[in-house]
Amino acid sequence: MVKRPTELIYGVGDVPPVPVILLLSLQHLALIAIYLVIAVTVARMAGLDAEAGGRLVSLTMIAGGVGAVLQVLGRRGIGSGFLVPTTTTTILLPPAGLAIAQGGLPLLFGMSTVTALTVIALSQTIRRLRPLFPAEIAGFVVFIVGISVMVLAERSFLGVQVAAALRGPHLAVAVLTLATIVGLNVWGGSRLRLFCPLIGIGIGYAVSLPLEQFPHTALASLEAAPLFALPRLGSFGIAFDAGLLIPFLIAGLAMSLNTVGAVTAAQKANDAEWKRPDIANIGRGLLADGLANLMAGLIGGVGQSSTSGAVGLSVATGATCRVIGFGIAALLLLLSLSPKLSMALLIMPDPVIGAALLFSGCFLVVNGMQVMASRLLDPRKVFMLGISLTFGLARLFDPEYFRDAPPWLEPWVGSPMTVSVSLAILLNALFRIGIHKRSRFTIDGAALDHDRLDAFMTAQGQLWGAGPEVVYRARFGAHEVIEMLVARGMVQPQPDGARPIAINTRFDEFSFAVTVGYEGEHLALNDIQLSEEEVFESEDGERHLAKFMIRRVADSVKSERRGTRSAITLLFHA
């Protein structure tokens, strides 16, 4: 059962008033517009003129609008049902450069359909790949996506590409925009918190004009852009080249990993008791992304992937309702018909972009850390996370080293996210070798060693990546059962006086089971359950209290007897 987080003002199924939906959709649109610069980059790579470049951006917006609708639908096996809009991604830039160099935009759009089919294929097989995506991997993906967003934010916020003499006005706009957004989010109350990014971006635009923070040709381009123009679908054409299959297949895998992180972040944002990724839901989200990519390639737009930054924005503002996705789609489709309106978003000043990305990225980074910290980590997982993070940061701080990679490898090393997440999944699969999902431990009831039992249970929890709270409950339940058996003399002694008790543990992605087996008198735990009052009033209150505690701590309890051997199984939902 999903429990709504208390910090949400509007949950996933809520329908706010129409003006609220419009304003929330508008501020998400402002964030999505930041990533549309990738479509502009593709237009420049292809040497398009202003009219053709505008048409490319418009067709990309149409694909994004369709992707937003498919993602929030959550019906007929399509879409996660969460507010995870799609937009362009840097993952596609390396293979896009290869395709444009060899065959222009027609080849790019034709090969983009290969990427789309890769994502669609993965959506149908991801359930079988569930062991490769445990909670710590999902958290790591969210964390790295957040770091990637923060890197973009830092460069835009600080004006890394701006001359030192001109950084003063740039920083003034960035700081004012961020201070407005954060200040309203923290101290502005629920209403202002909802719209703090939109208000901050508006102030950023207003201040940027007198401080000359718009690009030199931006205002002229805005004035020259027509108010209305109907985009021609598929006007660029489609072509294919088998020699480019590998780069675009790899790009599809990398984009799928990005979607896994975005949908996982959305799941956690909408469930206060979130424990693990819902793989089936992620598969539906992947299918929506794949279909959006397929449409983008067919109509002549740049490929789409889920926007983790939008998930961070939803968490920050406290509004995750899926109806916002329909509002985003409507605005994208409207903008695709008006080059002038879309240009107003595309000329967003760099310091404003940096402040908006920094705001949404904070929540992604922290959410990812929380998910990783929710599991016990043994040395295998520590090495997996540590090594992956190291090489992801290496891609960030030493990009020159990775520029000599062969063309087929470029999608994998094109960004810190693809390097670190791909490596994390590979190492996780490697380190699974030798891990057994069952274990056995024997303790002597005649000389109980509680520390040894605790050490065994904790070690298994770390090896399997179970949550600390689950392992604690399993330890407590096992102690209660064993102490009751020993106190009541129910374990049959051996000739040497020992009273062996076998403890079997079993784990999968959903449950942690502890079975206590022994020779001796059967302990019935399946009998009638007593209330707290009845336990204390009973003549055999001590025994009933122990039973009450065992049932209270475990999600299910089963006791059985076969011949002279008895067993009590405690099941804990992971």
Backbone hydrogen bonds, N-H to C=O, Kabsch-Sander energy under -0.5 kcal/mol:
donor,donor_aa,acceptor,acceptor_aa,energy
4,R,2,V,-0.5
8,L,5,P,-1.3
9,I,318,G,-2.7
10,Y,318,G,-2.4
14,D,11,G,-1.3
21,I,17,P,-2.3
22,L,18,V,-2.5
23,L,19,P,-2.2
24,L,20,V,-2.7
25,S,21,I,-2.6
26,L,22,L,-2.0
27,Q,23,L,-1.9
28,H,24,L,-1.7
29,L,25,S,-2.3
30,A,26,L,-1.9
31,L,27,Q,-1.3
32,I,28,H,-2.6
33,A,29,L,-2.5
34,I,30,A,-0.7
34,I,31,L,-0.8
35,Y,31,L,-0.8
35,Y,32,I,-0.8
36,L,32,I,-0.8
37,V,34,I,-1.1
38,I,35,Y,-2.0
39,A,36,L,-0.6
40,V,36,L,-1.6
41,T,37,V,-2.3
42,V,38,I,-2.3
43,A,39,A,-2.1
44,R,40,V,-2.0
45,M,41,T,-2.5
46,A,42,V,-1.9
47,G,44,R,-1.1
48,L,43,A,-2.4
53,G,49,D,-2.8
54,G,50,A,-2.4
55,R,51,E,-1.9
56,L,52,A,-2.2
57,V,53,G,-2.1
58,S,54,G,-2.3
59,L,55,R,-2.4
60,T,56,L,-2.0
61,M,57,V,-2.1
62,I,58,S,-1.9
63,A,59,L,-2.0
64,G,60,T,-2.2
65,G,61,M,-2.5
66,V,62,I,-2.3
67,G,63,A,-2.5
68,A,64,G,-2.3
69,V,65,G,-1.8
70,L,66,V,-2.6
71,Q,67,G,-2.2
72,V,68,A,-1.6
73,L,69,V,-1.3
74,G,70,L,-0.8
74,G,78,I,-0.6
75,R,78,I,-1.2
78,I,75,R,-2.2
79,G,284,R,-2.3
81,G,71,Q,-2.7
82,F,71,Q,-0.6
83,L,320,T,-0.5
84,V,82,F,-1.7
86,T,64,G,-0.5
87,T,305,S,-2.2
92,L,89,T,-1.2
93,L,90,T,-1.4
96,A,92,L,-2.3
97,G,93,L,-2.4
98,L,94,P,-1.5
99,A,95,P,-2.5
100,I,96,A,-2.8
101,A,97,G,-2.0
102,Q,98,L,-1.5
103,G,99,A,-2.9
104,G,99,A,-0.5
104,G,100,I,-1.5
107,L,103,G,-0.8
108,L,104,G,-1.6
109,F,105,L,-2.7
110,G,106,P,-2.1
111,M,107,L,-2.5
112,S,108,L,-1.7
113,T,109,F,-0.9
113,T,110,G,-0.6
114,V,110,G,-0.6
114,V,111,M,-0.6
115,T,111,M,-1.5
116,A,112,S,-2.2
117,L,113,T,-2.4
118,T,114,V,-1.9
119,V,115,T,-2.1
120,I,116,A,-2.4
121,A,117,L,-2.4
122,L,118,T,-2.3
123,S,119,V,-1.9
124,Q,120,I,-0.9
124,Q,121,A,-0.7
125,T,121,A,-0.7
125,T,122,L,-0.7
126,I,122,L,-1.4
128,R,125,T,-0.9
129,L,125,T,-0.8
130,R,127,R,-1.3
132,L,129,L,-2.0
133,F,130,R,-2.0
137,I,134,P,-0.5
138,A,134,P,-2.3
139,G,135,A,-2.8
140,F,136,E,-1.9
141,V,137,I,-2.5
142,V,138,A,-2.1
143,F,139,G,-2.5
144,I,140,F,-2.8
145,V,141,V,-2.6
146,G,142,V,-2.3
147,I,143,F,-2.3
148,S,144,I,-2.6
149,V,145,V,-2.2
150,M,146,G,-2.5
151,V,147,I,-2.2
152,L,148,S,-1.8
153,A,149,V,-2.4
154,E,150,M,-2.9
155,R,151,V,-2.0
156,S,152,L,-2.0
157,F,153,A,-3.2
158,L,154,E,-2.6
159,G,155,R,-1.0
160,V,155,R,-1.9
162,V,159,G,-1.6
166,L,163,A,-1.9
167,R,164,A,-1.1
170,H,166,L,-1.1
171,L,167,R,-3.0
172,A,168,G,-2.2
173,V,169,P,-2.1
174,A,170,H,-2.2
175,V,171,L,-3.1
176,L,172,A,-2.2
177,T,173,V,-2.5
178,L,174,A,-2.6
179,A,175,V,-2.9
180,T,176,L,-2.1
181,I,177,T,-2.3
182,V,178,L,-3.0
183,G,179,A,-2.5
184,L,180,T,-2.3
185,N,181,I,-1.9
186,V,182,V,-2.4
187,W,183,G,-2.8
188,G,184,L,-1.4
192,L,188,G,-0.8
193,R,189,G,-2.2
194,L,190,S,-1.5
195,F,191,R,-1.0
196,C,192,L,-0.6
196,C,193,R,-0.7
199,I,195,F,-2.5
200,G,196,C,-2.6
201,I,197,P,-2.8
202,G,198,L,-2.2
203,I,199,I,-2.4
204,G,200,G,-2.4
205,Y,201,I,-2.5
206,A,202,G,-2.2
207,V,203,I,-2.5
208,S,204,G,-1.9
209,L,205,Y,-1.2
211,L,207,V,-1.4
212,E,209,L,-1.2
213,Q,208,S,-2.6
218,A,215,P,-1.5
219,L,215,P,-0.6
221,S,217,T,-2.4
222,L,218,A,-2.4
223,E,219,L,-2.1
224,A,220,A,-2.0
225,A,221,S,-1.6
229,A,337,L,-2.5
233,L,231,P,-0.7
234,G,299,I,-3.0
235,S,232,R,-1.3
235,S,299,I,-0.5
237,G,234,G,-0.7
239,A,106,P,-2.3
244,L,241,D,-2.1
245,L,242,A,-1.5
248,F,244,L,-1.6
249,L,245,L,-2.6
250,I,246,I,-2.6
251,A,247,P,-1.9
252,G,248,F,-1.8
253,L,249,L,-1.9
254,A,250,I,-2.6
255,M,251,A,-2.7
256,S,252,G,-1.8
257,L,253,L,-1.9
258,N,254,A,-1.7
259,T,255,M,-2.0
260,V,256,S,-2.4
261,G,257,L,-2.0
262,A,258,N,-2.2
263,V,259,T,-2.9
264,T,260,V,-2.1
265,A,261,G,-2.2
266,A,262,A,-1.9
267,Q,263,V,-2.5
268,K,264,T,-2.4
269,A,265,A,-2.1
270,N,266,A,-1.2
270,N,267,Q,-0.6
271,D,268,K,-1.0
272,A,3,K,-3.8
274,W,271,D,-1.5
279,I,277,P,-1.1
282,I,278,D,-2.2
283,G,279,I,-2.5
284,R,280,A,-1.8
285,G,281,N,-2.0
286,L,282,I,-2.5
287,L,283,G,-2.1
288,A,284,R,-1.9
289,D,285,G,-2.2
290,G,286,L,-2.9
291,L,287,L,-2.4
292,A,288,A,-2.1
293,N,289,D,-2.4
294,L,290,G,-2.3
295,M,291,L,-2.3
296,A,292,A,-2.2
297,G,293,N,-2.4
298,L,294,L,-2.0
299,I,295,M,-2.5
300,G,296,A,-1.4
301,G,296,A,-3.6
305,S,87,T,-2.4
307,T,85,P,-2.7
308,S,306,S,-0.9
311,V,307,T,-1.0
312,G,308,S,-2.3
313,L,309,G,-2.1
314,S,310,A,-2.2
315,V,311,V,-2.2
316,A,312,G,-2.4
317,T,313,L,-2.2
318,G,314,S,-1.4
319,A,314,S,-1.5
320,T,10,Y,-2.6
322,R,12,V,-2.5
323,V,14,D,-0.5
324,I,321,C,-1.5
325,G,322,R,-1.5
326,F,322,R,-0.7
327,G,323,V,-1.5
328,I,324,I,-2.7
329,A,325,G,-2.3
330,A,326,F,-2.3
331,L,327,G,-2.2
332,L,328,I,-2.6
333,L,329,A,-2.5
334,L,330,A,-2.1
335,L,331,L,-2.8
336,S,332,L,-2.1
337,L,333,L,-0.6
337,L,334,L,-1.1
338,S,335,L,-1.4
340,K,226,P,-1.7
342,S,338,S,-2.3
343,M,339,P,-2.2
344,A,340,K,-1.4
345,L,341,L,-1.0
345,L,342,S,-0.5
346,L,342,S,-2.2
347,I,343,M,-1.6
348,M,345,L,-1.7
353,I,349,P,-2.1
354,G,350,D,-2.7
355,A,351,P,-1.9
356,A,352,V,-2.3
357,L,353,I,-2.5
358,L,354,G,-2.3
359,F,355,A,-1.9
360,S,356,A,-1.8
361,G,357,L,-2.7
362,C,358,L,-1.4
363,F,359,F,-0.7
364,L,360,S,-1.1
365,V,361,G,-2.4
366,V,362,C,-2.0
367,N,363,F,-2.3
368,G,364,L,-2.4
369,M,365,V,-2.0
370,Q,366,V,-2.3
371,V,367,N,-2.1
372,M,368,G,-2.2
373,A,369,M,-2.4
374,S,370,Q,-0.7
374,S,371,V,-0.8
375,R,372,M,-1.2
376,L,466,A,-2.6
378,D,376,L,-0.5
378,D,462,Q,-1.0
382,V,378,D,-2.2
383,F,379,P,-2.7
384,M,380,R,-2.3
385,L,381,K,-2.6
386,G,382,V,-2.7
387,I,383,F,-2.8
388,S,384,M,-1.6
389,L,385,L,-2.3
390,T,386,G,-2.1
391,F,387,I,-2.1
392,G,388,S,-1.9
393,L,389,L,-2.5
394,A,390,T,-1.9
395,R,391,F,-1.9
396,L,392,G,-1.1
397,F,393,L,-2.9
398,D,394,A,-2.7
401,Y,398,D,-1.1
402,F,398,D,-0.6
402,F,399,P,-0.7
403,R,399,P,-0.7
403,R,400,E,-0.9
404,D,401,Y,-0.6
405,A,402,F,-1.3
409,L,406,P,-1.5
410,E,406,P,-0.8
410,E,407,P,-0.9
412,W,409,L,-1.0
413,V,409,L,-1.4
414,G,410,E,-0.5
419,V,415,S,-2.0
420,S,416,P,-2.5
421,V,417,M,-2.6
422,S,418,T,-1.6
423,L,419,V,-1.9
424,A,420,S,-2.3
425,I,421,V,-2.3
426,L,422,S,-2.1
427,L,423,L,-2.8
428,N,424,A,-2.4
429,A,425,I,-2.1
430,L,426,L,-2.1
431,F,427,L,-3.1
432,R,428,N,-0.8
433,I,430,L,-1.5
435,I,432,R,-2.0
436,H,434,G,-0.6
439,S,505,T,-2.1
441,F,503,I,-2.0
443,I,501,I,-2.6
445,G,443,I,-0.7
445,G,499,R,-3.5
447,A,444,D,-1.2
450,H,448,L,-0.6
453,L,449,D,-1.8
454,D,450,H,-2.6
455,A,451,D,-2.5
456,F,452,R,-2.1
457,M,453,L,-2.3
458,T,454,D,-2.6
459,A,455,A,-2.3
460,Q,456,F,-2.0
461,G,457,M,-2.0
462,Q,458,T,-2.3
463,L,459,A,-2.4
464,W,460,Q,-2.2
465,G,461,G,-1.0
466,A,461,G,-2.3
471,V,467,G,-2.2
472,Y,468,P,-2.3
473,R,469,E,-2.0
474,A,470,V,-2.3
475,R,471,V,-2.5
476,F,472,Y,-2.6
477,G,473,R,-2.7
478,A,474,A,-2.3
479,H,475,R,-2.5
480,E,476,F,-2.3
481,V,477,G,-2.2
482,I,478,A,-2.5
483,E,479,H,-2.8
484,M,480,E,-1.9
485,L,481,V,-2.3
486,V,482,I,-2.5
487,A,483,E,-2.7
488,R,484,M,-1.9
489,G,486,V,-1.3
490,M,485,L,-2.6
491,V,485,L,-0.5
492,Q,490,M,-0.5
492,Q,519,E,-3.5
494,Q,498,A,-3.0
497,G,494,Q,-2.5
501,I,443,I,-2.7
502,A,517,G,-2.6
503,I,441,F,-3.9
504,N,502,A,-0.6
504,N,515,T,-2.9
505,T,439,S,-2.4
506,R,513,A,-2.3
507,F,437,K,-1.9
508,D,511,S,-2.0
512,F,572,F,-3.1
513,A,506,R,-3.1
514,V,570,L,-2.7
515,T,504,N,-3.2
516,V,514,V,-0.5
516,V,568,I,-3.0
517,G,502,A,-3.1
517,G,515,T,-0.7
518,Y,566,S,-2.2
520,G,518,Y,-0.5
520,G,564,T,-1.9
521,E,490,M,-1.5
524,A,522,H,-0.7
525,L,523,L,-0.7
535,V,531,S,-2.1
536,F,532,E,-1.8
537,E,533,E,-1.6
538,S,534,E,-1.2
541,G,538,S,-1.0
544,H,540,D,-2.1
545,L,541,G,-2.6
546,A,542,E,-1.9
547,K,543,R,-2.2
548,F,544,H,-2.6
549,M,545,L,-2.5
550,I,546,A,-2.2
551,R,547,K,-2.5
552,R,548,F,-2.0
553,V,549,M,-2.1
554,A,550,I,-1.9
555,D,571,L,-2.0
556,S,571,L,-1.3
558,K,569,T,-2.2
560,E,567,A,-2.5
562,R,565,R,-3.2
565,R,562,R,-2.1
566,S,518,Y,-2.9
567,A,560,E,-2.5
568,I,516,V,-2.2
569,T,558,K,-3.5
570,L,514,V,-3.2
570,L,568,I,-0.5
571,L,556,S,-2.6
572,F,512,F,-2.3
574,A,510,F,-2.3
